[in-house]
Amino acid sequence: MYYILSDKKIESSGGRFTRTQAYQKWDTNKYNEEEKAMLLRLLLKDKFDICYELTDEKDVFITPLLLPADKPAKKWDYETNLQFRYQYGFIPHGLFSRLIVKLHEKIDSEQHWKTGVRLKDIVDDKEVRAEVQQYNDPEENQPVIDIKISGDKNGCKQMLAFIRSAVDKLHKDFRNISAREFVACNCETCIERMKNGDKPSFYEFEKLQKKILNRSYYEECENSNYKPVNIGLILNDIIVENAANENRDSQLLKQLKEIGMSLTQITNYSQGGNATANSTSSSSSNATATSTVTINIQTILGEIQSLKEDFEDERKLLQKSMNDDEIDVTIRDIEKAEVALKEIEAAQSQNQQPAPKSANRLKRFIDDLSDEESTLHKGLKLLRKGKDYGVTLAETYNKVAENIGLPLVPPFALDVIKKL
C-alpha cells in the first residue's frame, strides 16, 4: 500500500493525488475494489496518518511525506501572541508528516510544506492562526517543534490545546521518544519580542508545574534583567480550565485543587491580591521591598524542593561517585535549608530580622555550593541540572541576602559554581 508514495507524478504535484490514481497504482497488485478502499482508509488520519482528504475536494488527498521542502511564498505576517515548543533529543522520521495529517482539518488554504504547516480557525467569532514548524534551534543545537499562535487569549489557548493533543497522540506511537515542553514567557519584554519576531525567554513546562505545586509562584525572565514573572500568569495563557475532555493539564488542575489553590489565585498573588487599598505611599514602598524579598525566597524554595527531588530521583547516577550515606546526608542538608528558608520567610512577613540559627543554616548550605569538598558540590557535579541549580540558588540568594543583612556569595565562589 505504500507504493503510492513513490509515484513521481504525486511528488511533482506537491503530494497531491486522487482516489483514481491510488486505485490505478494498486491495480498491479490485483487488489479488488473493496481491498483498495480498505487500503486507502488505512492511510488516513488515526490509522497510519500517511495522508488526508481535502475538505473541499472529494476524493483528492495530500500525503505530507511528498510535500515540497520550501516554505510557501506567503510569509507569516501575523502578530505572535503565544509561543510553545517541544524540544527533542531527536525527531523520528515521519513524525512531523504525521502531525500535519492530524492537524489537517484546520490547515489554512494548503499552507504547508515538508517541515511546517499553518493553521486557521474561528473561536468566539474571532480569527486565530498558528504556524507549526520543525527545525534545529541553533542556540540549543537540538531539534524542536515550534508553535506560534496569533489571536486573542481564548483563541490562542484553544488552538494550542488542539495542537498539543495531536502531538501527545503521536508521542504514544513512538517508543522511548524524549521530548520536553517549553512555554514562552509573557512578561512585557517577551511579548514585545514575540511581536517583533524575536525569541522570548522559555520556561520548562514540567518545572513550572512542580514549582507551583510546591507553592513557589515565580520565575525570572532573562530578557527583562531577571525580573520575577508570575507562573500563574504564564500557565493561565496556555491551560484551558473546565475543558470538555480530560487532558494532561487536568491532572495539574486537580492537584492544585487538592492543596486549595487554583491558577486564578496564583495569578492574583502577583497582582497584590492581599494588599490593603488605603496604604500610604511609604507603606506601599515597604510592601514592595518585602514582596521582592518574598518572591526571591519563594524562588529559592522552589529550586531547593526541585533539587531534593532530583537527588532522590537520580540516586543511581549519584552512586557512581557517592555512597548512600553521603547522598542521604546531602538530602537532609537540603531539607534543613528548606526549613531555614521558611523560617526566614515567616520573619520577613512580620518585618523582622531572621533568627541567627536560620540565617546561619541557610548560609552554610549556600557556602557548600562552591565548596568542592562538600557532598552537595559533588552531587551537583553529577546531577544533569546541577550547574543550573547551583547558579540559580547562589544568584537568587544574593538578592535576598543584600536585603536582610546576610553576607553575599563572593564573585570567586560564583565562578566555582559556574564551572560545575
C-alpha positions as CSV (number, residue, x, y, z in Angstrom):
1,M,0.0,0.0,0.0
2,Y,3.0,2.3,0.4
3,Y,3.7,2.1,-3.4
4,I,1.7,5.2,-3.8
5,L,4.4,7.2,-2.0
6,S,7.0,6.5,-4.7
7,D,4.9,7.9,-7.5
8,K,6.8,10.8,-9.3
9,K,3.6,12.4,-10.5
10,I,2.4,12.7,-7.0
11,E,5.7,14.1,-5.8
12,S,5.7,16.7,-8.6
13,S,2.2,17.6,-7.6
14,G,3.3,18.5,-4.1
15,G,2.0,15.3,-2.5
16,R,-1.5,15.7,-4.1
17,F,-3.3,12.6,-5.6
18,T,-6.7,11.3,-6.3
19,R,-8.5,8.2,-5.4
20,T,-8.4,7.1,-9.0
21,Q,-4.6,7.5,-9.1
22,A,-4.3,5.4,-5.9
23,Y,-6.5,2.7,-7.3
24,Q,-4.7,2.6,-10.6
25,K,-1.4,2.2,-8.8
26,W,-2.7,-0.8,-6.8
27,D,-4.2,-2.5,-9.9
28,T,-0.7,-4.1,-10.5
29,N,-1.1,-5.9,-7.2
30,K,-4.5,-7.3,-8.3
31,Y,-6.4,-5.8,-5.3
32,N,-10.2,-5.8,-5.7
33,E,-12.2,-2.6,-5.2
34,E,-13.1,-3.4,-1.6
35,E,-9.4,-4.1,-0.7
36,K,-8.4,-0.8,-2.4
37,A,-10.9,1.1,-0.4
38,M,-9.7,-0.5,2.8
39,L,-6.0,0.3,2.0
40,L,-6.9,4.0,1.4
41,R,-8.8,4.1,4.7
42,L,-5.7,2.7,6.5
43,L,-3.6,5.6,5.1
44,L,-5.8,8.2,6.6
45,K,-5.8,10.0,9.9
46,D,-5.9,7.9,13.1
47,K,-4.7,4.9,11.2
48,F,-1.3,5.3,9.7
49,D,-1.5,9.1,9.3
50,I,0.0,8.9,5.8
51,C,-2.5,11.2,4.0
52,Y,-5.7,13.1,4.4
53,E,-8.6,14.0,2.2
54,L,-9.1,17.7,1.3
55,T,-12.3,19.0,2.8
56,D,-13.4,21.0,-0.2
57,E,-12.4,18.4,-2.9
58,K,-13.9,15.0,-2.7
59,D,-11.6,12.0,-3.4
60,V,-8.5,14.3,-3.5
61,F,-5.8,13.6,-1.0
62,I,-2.5,15.0,0.3
63,T,0.5,13.0,1.6
64,P,2.8,15.3,3.6
65,L,5.8,13.0,3.0
66,L,5.9,14.3,-0.5
67,L,5.3,18.0,0.2
68,P,7.8,20.5,-1.1
69,A,10.7,21.4,1.2
70,D,10.4,25.2,0.7
71,K,8.0,27.4,2.6
72,P,5.1,29.0,0.8
73,A,5.9,32.3,-0.8
74,K,3.4,33.9,1.5
75,K,5.1,34.9,4.8
76,W,3.8,34.5,8.3
77,D,3.0,38.2,8.9
78,Y,0.7,37.9,11.9
79,E,1.4,39.2,15.4
80,T,2.6,36.4,17.6
81,N,0.7,36.4,20.9
82,L,1.6,32.9,22.3
83,Q,4.6,30.6,21.7
84,F,5.1,27.0,22.8
85,R,7.7,24.4,21.8
86,Y,8.7,20.8,22.0
87,Q,12.5,20.1,22.3
88,Y,13.7,16.7,21.3
89,G,16.9,14.6,21.6
90,F,16.0,13.5,18.1
91,I,12.8,13.6,16.0
92,P,11.8,10.2,14.5
93,H,11.4,10.2,10.7
94,G,7.8,10.7,9.7
95,L,6.7,12.2,13.0
96,F,6.1,15.7,11.6
97,S,4.4,14.5,8.4
98,R,2.0,12.5,10.6
99,L,1.4,15.6,12.7
100,I,0.4,17.5,9.6
101,V,-2.2,14.8,8.9
102,K,-3.6,15.1,12.4
103,L,-3.9,18.9,12.1
104,H,-5.2,18.9,8.6
105,E,-8.8,20.0,9.4
106,K,-7.5,23.4,10.4
107,I,-4.9,23.9,7.6
108,D,-5.1,27.4,6.1
109,S,-5.5,27.1,2.3
110,E,-2.9,24.4,1.8
111,Q,-0.2,26.5,3.6
112,H,2.0,23.5,4.3
113,W,5.5,22.2,3.5
114,K,7.6,19.3,4.5
115,T,8.6,20.7,7.9
116,G,5.9,23.3,8.5
117,V,2.1,24.0,8.5
118,R,-0.1,27.0,9.0
119,L,-3.5,26.7,10.7
120,K,-6.6,28.9,10.9
121,D,-9.7,28.7,13.0
122,I,-12.6,30.8,14.3
123,V,-13.0,30.9,18.1
124,D,-15.7,33.0,19.7
125,D,-16.3,34.7,16.3
126,K,-12.6,35.8,16.2
127,E,-9.9,34.5,13.9
128,V,-6.9,32.6,15.3
129,R,-3.9,31.5,13.3
130,A,-0.9,29.3,14.1
131,E,2.4,28.3,12.4
132,V,3.9,25.0,13.5
133,Q,7.5,24.2,12.3
134,Q,10.1,21.6,12.8
135,Y,13.7,22.8,12.7
136,N,17.0,22.7,14.6
137,D,17.4,25.5,17.1
138,P,20.9,26.9,16.6
139,E,21.1,28.1,20.2
140,E,20.1,24.8,21.7
141,N,21.6,22.7,18.9
142,Q,18.6,20.4,19.3
143,P,15.6,19.7,17.1
144,V,12.4,21.5,18.1
145,I,8.8,21.7,17.0
146,D,8.0,25.4,17.5
147,I,4.4,26.7,17.7
148,K,3.5,30.4,17.2
149,I,-0.1,31.5,17.6
150,S,-1.8,34.8,16.7
151,G,-5.2,35.8,18.2
152,D,-7.0,36.7,21.4
153,K,-6.2,34.9,24.6
154,N,-9.0,32.3,24.5
155,G,-8.5,31.6,20.8
156,C,-4.8,31.0,21.3
157,K,-5.5,28.7,24.2
158,Q,-8.0,26.6,22.2
159,M,-5.6,26.4,19.2
160,L,-2.7,25.3,21.4
161,A,-4.8,22.7,23.1
162,F,-5.7,21.3,19.6
163,I,-2.1,21.1,18.6
164,R,-0.8,19.7,21.9
165,S,-3.5,17.0,21.8
166,A,-2.3,15.9,18.3
167,V,1.4,15.9,19.4
168,D,0.5,13.9,22.5
169,K,-1.3,11.2,20.5
170,L,1.7,10.9,18.2
171,H,4.2,10.6,21.0
172,K,2.3,7.5,22.3
173,D,3.2,5.7,19.0
174,F,6.9,6.2,19.4
175,R,8.8,4.2,22.0
176,N,11.5,5.9,24.1
177,I,10.8,9.3,22.5
178,S,12.4,12.1,24.5
179,A,10.5,15.4,24.3
180,R,10.5,18.4,26.7
181,E,7.8,21.1,26.6
182,F,8.7,24.7,26.9
183,V,6.4,27.7,27.5
184,A,7.3,31.3,26.3
185,C,7.5,34.0,28.9
186,N,4.6,36.5,28.7
187,C,6.2,39.5,30.5
188,E,6.0,42.8,28.7
189,T,9.5,42.5,27.3
190,C,9.0,39.0,25.9
191,I,5.6,39.9,24.5
192,E,7.2,42.7,22.5
193,R,10.0,40.3,21.4
194,M,7.4,37.8,20.1
195,K,5.5,40.6,18.3
196,N,8.8,41.7,16.6
197,G,9.7,38.1,15.6
198,D,12.4,37.8,18.2
199,K,12.9,34.8,20.6
200,P,11.3,35.2,24.1
201,S,12.5,33.5,27.2
202,F,11.3,29.9,27.6
203,Y,10.5,28.0,30.8
204,E,10.3,24.2,31.0
205,F,6.6,23.4,31.5
206,E,7.2,20.5,33.9
207,K,9.4,22.7,36.1
208,L,6.7,25.4,36.3
209,Q,4.2,22.8,37.4
210,K,6.5,21.4,40.1
211,K,7.1,24.9,41.4
212,I,3.5,25.9,41.9
213,L,2.6,22.6,43.5
214,N,5.4,23.4,46.0
215,R,3.9,26.9,46.5
216,S,6.7,28.7,44.6
217,Y,5.0,31.1,42.2
218,Y,7.6,33.0,40.3
219,E,10.2,32.5,37.6
220,E,12.8,35.1,36.5
221,C,13.0,36.4,32.9
222,E,16.5,36.6,31.4
223,N,15.3,39.1,28.7
224,S,14.0,41.6,31.3
225,N,17.0,41.6,33.6
226,Y,15.7,38.7,35.7
227,K,12.6,40.4,36.8
228,P,10.1,37.9,38.5
229,V,7.3,36.6,36.4
230,N,4.2,35.0,38.0
231,I,3.9,31.4,36.9
232,G,0.1,31.6,37.2
233,L,0.1,34.3,34.5
234,I,2.2,32.1,32.3
235,L,0.2,28.9,32.7
236,N,-3.1,30.8,32.5
237,D,-2.3,31.7,28.9
238,I,-2.0,28.0,27.9
239,I,-4.1,25.8,30.1
240,V,-7.8,25.5,29.4
241,E,-9.7,25.2,32.7
242,N,-13.0,23.4,32.7
243,A,-12.0,21.7,29.4
244,A,-14.7,19.4,28.0
245,N,-12.3,16.5,27.7
246,E,-9.7,15.2,30.2
247,N,-6.1,16.0,29.2
248,R,-2.7,16.1,30.8
249,D,-3.3,19.6,32.2
250,S,-6.4,18.3,34.0
251,Q,-4.2,16.4,36.4
252,L,-2.3,19.6,37.4
253,L,-5.6,21.4,38.0
254,K,-6.8,18.5,40.2
255,Q,-3.6,18.6,42.2
256,L,-3.9,22.3,42.7
257,K,-7.5,21.9,43.9
258,E,-6.3,19.3,46.4
259,I,-4.0,21.8,48.0
260,G,-6.6,24.5,48.0
261,M,-5.2,26.5,45.1
262,S,-6.2,27.5,41.5
263,L,-4.4,29.2,38.6
264,T,-6.6,32.3,39.3
265,Q,-5.4,32.5,42.9
266,I,-1.8,32.2,41.8
267,T,-2.3,34.8,39.2
268,N,-3.8,37.2,41.7
269,Y,-0.9,36.7,44.0
270,S,1.3,38.8,41.7
271,Q,-1.3,41.5,41.4
272,G,-1.3,42.4,45.1
273,G,-4.5,40.4,46.0
274,N,-3.7,40.7,49.7
275,A,-2.8,44.4,49.6
276,T,-4.8,47.0,51.6
277,A,-6.5,49.5,49.4
278,N,-5.7,52.5,51.5
279,S,-2.0,52.0,52.1
280,T,0.2,55.1,52.3
281,S,2.9,55.6,49.6
282,S,5.5,54.8,52.3
283,S,3.9,51.5,53.4
284,S,3.4,50.6,49.8
285,S,7.1,51.1,49.1
286,N,8.0,48.9,52.1
287,A,5.5,46.3,51.0
288,T,7.1,46.3,47.5
289,A,10.5,45.7,49.0
290,T,9.1,43.0,51.3
291,S,7.3,41.4,48.3
292,T,10.5,41.4,46.3
293,V,12.4,39.5,49.0
294,T,9.5,37.1,49.4
295,I,9.4,36.4,45.7
296,N,13.1,35.6,45.7
297,I,12.8,33.4,48.8
298,Q,10.0,31.5,47.1
299,T,12.2,31.1,44.0
300,I,15.0,29.6,46.2
301,L,12.4,27.4,47.9
302,G,11.2,26.1,44.6
303,E,14.7,25.4,43.4
304,I,15.6,23.6,46.7
305,Q,12.5,21.5,46.6
306,S,13.2,20.5,42.9
307,L,16.9,19.8,43.9
308,K,15.8,17.5,46.6
309,E,13.6,15.6,44.2
310,D,16.4,15.3,41.7
311,F,18.8,14.0,44.4
312,E,16.2,11.3,45.2
313,D,15.3,10.5,41.6
314,E,18.8,10.4,40.2
315,R,20.3,8.3,43.1
316,K,21.7,5.7,40.7
317,L,23.6,8.4,38.8
318,L,24.9,9.9,42.1
319,Q,26.1,6.4,43.3
320,K,28.8,6.5,40.6
321,S,30.9,8.8,42.9
322,M,28.9,9.0,46.2
323,N,27.8,6.3,48.7
324,D,24.3,6.2,50.1
325,D,25.3,7.8,53.4
326,E,26.7,10.8,51.5
327,I,23.5,11.1,49.4
328,D,21.3,10.8,52.5
329,V,23.3,13.4,54.4
330,T,23.1,15.8,51.5
331,I,19.3,15.3,51.2
332,R,19.0,16.1,55.0
333,D,21.1,19.2,54.5
334,I,18.8,20.3,51.7
335,E,15.8,19.7,53.9
336,K,17.4,21.8,56.7
337,A,18.0,24.7,54.3
338,E,14.3,24.4,53.2
339,V,13.2,24.7,56.8
340,A,15.5,27.7,57.4
341,L,14.2,29.5,54.3
342,K,10.6,29.1,55.5
343,E,11.6,30.5,58.9
344,I,13.3,33.4,57.2
345,E,10.2,34.0,55.0
346,A,8.0,34.0,58.1
347,A,10.2,36.5,59.8
348,Q,10.2,38.7,56.7
349,S,6.4,38.7,56.6
350,Q,6.5,40.2,60.1
351,N,9.1,42.8,59.1
352,Q,11.6,41.1,61.5
353,Q,15.2,40.0,61.1
354,P,15.6,36.3,60.7
355,A,16.8,34.3,63.7
356,P,20.6,33.8,63.7
357,K,20.1,30.0,63.6
358,S,18.0,30.1,60.4
359,A,20.3,32.6,58.7
360,N,23.5,30.6,59.6
361,R,21.9,27.3,58.4
362,L,21.0,28.9,55.1
363,K,24.4,30.5,54.7
364,R,26.2,27.1,55.4
365,F,24.1,25.5,52.7
366,I,24.9,28.3,50.2
367,D,28.6,28.0,51.1
368,D,28.5,24.3,50.3
369,L,27.5,25.1,46.7
370,S,31.1,26.3,46.0
371,D,32.9,24.1,48.5
372,E,34.5,21.4,46.3
373,E,34.9,19.1,49.3
374,S,31.2,19.2,50.3
375,T,28.8,16.4,49.3
376,L,26.4,19.0,47.9
377,H,29.0,20.3,45.5
378,K,30.0,16.7,44.5
379,G,26.3,15.9,43.9
380,L,25.7,18.9,41.8
381,K,28.6,17.9,39.5
382,L,26.8,14.6,38.9
383,L,23.2,15.8,38.5
384,R,22.0,16.6,35.0
385,K,20.9,20.0,36.0
386,G,23.4,20.5,38.8
387,K,25.0,23.6,37.4
388,D,21.6,25.3,36.7
389,Y,20.6,24.6,40.3
390,G,23.9,26.0,41.7
391,V,23.9,29.2,39.7
392,T,20.2,30.0,40.3
393,L,20.5,29.3,44.1
394,A,23.6,31.4,44.5
395,E,22.4,34.4,42.4
396,T,18.9,34.5,43.9
397,Y,20.3,34.1,47.4
398,N,22.4,37.2,46.8
399,K,19.3,39.2,46.0
400,V,17.8,38.1,49.4
401,A,21.0,38.5,51.3
402,E,21.5,42.1,50.5
403,N,18.0,43.0,51.8
404,I,18.2,41.1,55.1
405,G,21.8,41.6,56.2
406,L,23.4,38.3,55.2
407,P,26.8,38.1,53.6
408,L,26.8,37.7,49.8
409,V,28.3,34.9,47.8
410,P,31.6,36.4,46.6
411,P,32.5,36.5,42.8
412,F,35.2,33.9,43.1
413,A,32.7,31.4,44.7
414,L,30.2,32.2,41.9
415,D,32.9,31.4,39.4
416,V,33.4,28.0,41.0
417,I,29.7,27.2,40.9
418,K,29.5,28.3,37.2
419,K,32.2,25.7,36.4
420,L,30.2,22.8,37.8
